Amino acid sequence: MHGPLRLLWFQRLLIRPRPAPGLDWVKAEYRSIHGPIGVEWKIEGDRLAVTMRVPANVTAEVRLPAADPATVIESGRCERRAKKPAPKVVRVL
């Protein structure tokens, strides 16, 4: 693709970890034209720990498998109270 459409590639991401039996962790990175995109998740006891790296000027929608939104912790705080440096969406499935 050429022109303005090319600039839209990887400016909006969907990050949606999907743990499965026998799969305890995943680590992946992609070098996009906007910068590196990285996602790592691992099962820690009864918790799912997710680490993400998203380039500046890129929006990521994160969908986490949690029964209760109050159980989602971001940067050590309940997701609802965590300081948010930029607009984002966290959807709990």
N, C-alpha and C positions, 0 to 999 in steps of 0.2 A: 504494500500500500504506500501511497505517496501523499504528500500534503498534510493538512491538519489531522486527518484520521490517524496517521501514523503516531502523532503525539499523544493520542488517547490510549495507546497500548499500555497496559499495566498501570494506569492511573487510578483504577478502581479494582480492589481485590476482595475476594471472599476467602476468609480463613475459617475452616470448619473441621477441626480435628475429629476423627472417628475411630476411637479405640475399638479393638476387636479381640476376641480370645486369642491368646498366643502372641499378640502384638503389644509389647510393653513400652516401646518408644519409637519415635520417628524424628529424623533431622533432615531438613532439605533446604537448599538455597538455590536461587535463580538470579542470575545477573541480568537485570532488565536494563532498558535504555535509560531509566530514571535512577538506577542504582541497585544495589543488592537487596533482594527480598529473601528473608529467612524465617523459617518456622521450625520450632522444635517443641515436641511434647513428650512427656513421659508419665507413666503411672507411678505414683508415690503412695503406697498403701491404698487408701480409699480415695485419694485425690488425683486429679489430672493437672499437672503443672505444664503451662504453655508459655513459651517465650517466642516473641515475634520481633522481626526487624523490618520496618517499612520505610522506604525512602521519603524524604521531604516532598511535599506537594502530591503525595499519593494517599488515597483514602482506602482504608481497610474496614470491611464489615466482618466482625468476628462472631461466629455462632458456636456456643459451647454447650455440650451435653450435660446440663444440670437440671435437677428437678425443681430447685428453688433459687430464684435470682439472688436471694440473701446469702447464698453459699459461695457466690463468685467473689474472689478476692483479686484486686488489682493493686500492684505496688504496695502490698502489705495492708491494704484497707478494703473494706467492703466496696464492691464496684460502685454502688450508688453514692459513696462518699469520696471515692478516689479523685485526686486532682487530675483534671483532664487538660493536657496541653493543647489539644486540637479536637475538633468535632469528631465523634466516632459513634459507632453503633455496636452495642453488645447485645446479642439476642440469645436467650437461654432456651434451649430446645427441651 
